């Protein structure tokens, strides 16, 4: 698809067709990256992407912990219930 750069203040930009924006899943904020001489536009990943899945996996473990509990010297020698 051929397009032209347009003036936007002191900068330049491109207009993306609505269909292209929808197909790429772009929202208001995007991530720009330069790969060689190619400009890549990606949807901006959520800061907390994947947290819900990680929390669900944690809750599904036996004790709710990902690592086994290991007693320390303090636990063995100094701590009393």
Sine and cosine of phi, psi and omega as CSV:
sin_phi,cos_phi,sin_psi,cos_psi,sin_omega,cos_omega
0.00,0.00,0.79,-0.61,-0.01,-1.00
-0.99,-0.12,0.67,-0.74,0.05,-1.00
-0.53,-0.85,0.11,-0.99,-0.01,-1.00
-0.87,-0.50,0.47,-0.88,0.15,-0.99
-0.96,0.26,0.66,-0.75,0.03,-1.00
-0.87,-0.49,0.47,-0.88,0.03,-1.00
-0.96,0.27,0.72,-0.70,0.11,-0.99
-0.71,-0.70,1.00,-0.03,-0.11,-0.99
0.90,0.43,-0.79,-0.62,0.04,-1.00
-1.00,0.03,-0.03,1.00,-0.03,-1.00
-0.97,-0.26,-0.05,-1.00,0.09,-1.00
-0.73,-0.68,0.47,-0.88,-0.02,-1.00
-0.52,-0.85,0.00,-1.00,0.07,-1.00
-0.81,-0.59,0.44,-0.90,0.09,-1.00
-0.98,-0.18,0.79,-0.61,0.02,-1.00
-0.98,-0.18,0.74,-0.67,0.05,-1.00
-0.89,0.46,0.55,-0.83,-0.04,-1.00
-0.81,0.59,-0.69,0.73,-0.02,-1.00
-0.88,0.47,-0.64,0.77,0.02,-1.00
-0.91,0.41,-0.65,0.76,0.03,-1.00
-0.89,0.45,-0.70,0.71,0.00,-1.00
-0.91,0.41,-0.69,0.73,-0.01,-1.00
-0.90,0.43,-0.55,0.84,0.00,-1.00
-0.99,0.12,-0.18,0.98,-0.01,-1.00
0.95,0.33,0.53,0.85,-0.02,-1.00
-0.99,0.14,0.60,-0.80,0.06,-1.00
-0.90,-0.44,-0.47,-0.88,0.00,-1.00
-0.92,0.38,-0.68,0.73,-0.04,-1.00
-0.97,-0.23,0.68,-0.73,0.01,-1.00
-0.75,-0.67,0.30,-0.95,0.06,-1.00
-0.97,-0.26,0.81,-0.59,0.06,-1.00
-0.97,-0.25,0.65,-0.76,0.00,-1.00
-0.59,-0.81,0.63,-0.78,0.05,-1.00
-0.97,-0.24,0.86,-0.51,0.05,-1.00
-0.88,-0.48,0.99,-0.15,-0.11,-0.99
0.92,0.40,-0.87,-0.50,0.04,-1.00
-0.97,-0.26,0.29,0.96,-0.02,-1.00
-0.95,-0.31,0.76,-0.65,0.08,-1.00
-1.00,-0.07,0.83,-0.56,0.00,-1.00
-0.95,-0.30,0.77,-0.64,0.04,-1.00
-0.92,-0.39,0.85,-0.53,-0.01,-1.00
-0.81,-0.58,0.43,-0.90,0.14,-0.99
-0.88,0.48,0.60,-0.80,0.02,-1.00
-0.96,0.28,0.86,-0.51,-0.01,-1.00
-0.94,0.35,0.62,-0.79,0.05,-1.00
-0.91,0.42,0.62,-0.79,0.01,-1.00
-0.86,0.51,-0.57,0.82,-0.05,-1.00
-0.96,-0.29,0.46,0.89,0.01,-1.00
-0.87,0.50,0.76,-0.66,0.04,-1.00
1.00,0.01,-0.13,0.99,-0.04,-1.00
-0.91,0.42,-0.63,0.78,-0.03,-1.00
-0.89,0.45,-0.68,0.73,0.02,-1.00
-0.91,0.42,-0.64,0.77,0.01,-1.00
-0.91,0.42,-0.64,0.76,0.02,-1.00
-0.92,0.40,-0.64,0.77,0.03,-1.00
-0.91,0.43,-0.65,0.76,0.03,-1.00
-0.91,0.42,-0.63,0.78,0.03,-1.00
-0.90,0.43,-0.68,0.73,-0.01,-1.00
-0.92,0.40,-0.43,0.90,-0.04,-1.00
-0.99,0.16,-0.19,0.98,0.01,-1.00
-0.97,0.25,0.31,-0.95,-0.11,-0.99
-0.83,0.56,-0.80,0.60,-0.04,-1.00
-0.97,-0.25,0.08,1.00,-0.08,-1.00
0.98,0.17,0.18,0.98,0.01,-1.00
-0.88,-0.47,0.60,-0.80,0.02,-1.00
-0.99,0.14,-0.49,0.87,0.00,-1.00
-0.93,-0.36,0.50,-0.87,0.04,-1.00
-0.93,0.38,0.53,-0.85,0.05,-1.00
-0.98,0.22,0.79,-0.61,0.01,-1.00
-0.89,-0.45,0.81,-0.59,0.00,-1.00
-0.94,0.33,0.62,-0.79,0.05,-1.00
-0.98,-0.22,0.10,-0.99,0.07,-1.00
-0.85,0.53,-0.64,0.77,0.03,-1.00
-0.87,0.49,-0.70,0.72,0.00,-1.00
-0.90,0.44,-0.65,0.76,-0.06,-1.00
-0.97,0.24,-0.65,0.76,-0.19,-0.98
-0.97,-0.26,-0.55,0.84,-0.18,-0.98
-0.93,-0.37,-0.46,0.89,-0.08,-1.00
-0.99,0.14,0.71,-0.70,0.06,-1.00
-0.74,-0.68,0.66,-0.75,0.03,-1.00
-1.00,0.05,0.00,0.00,0.00,0.00
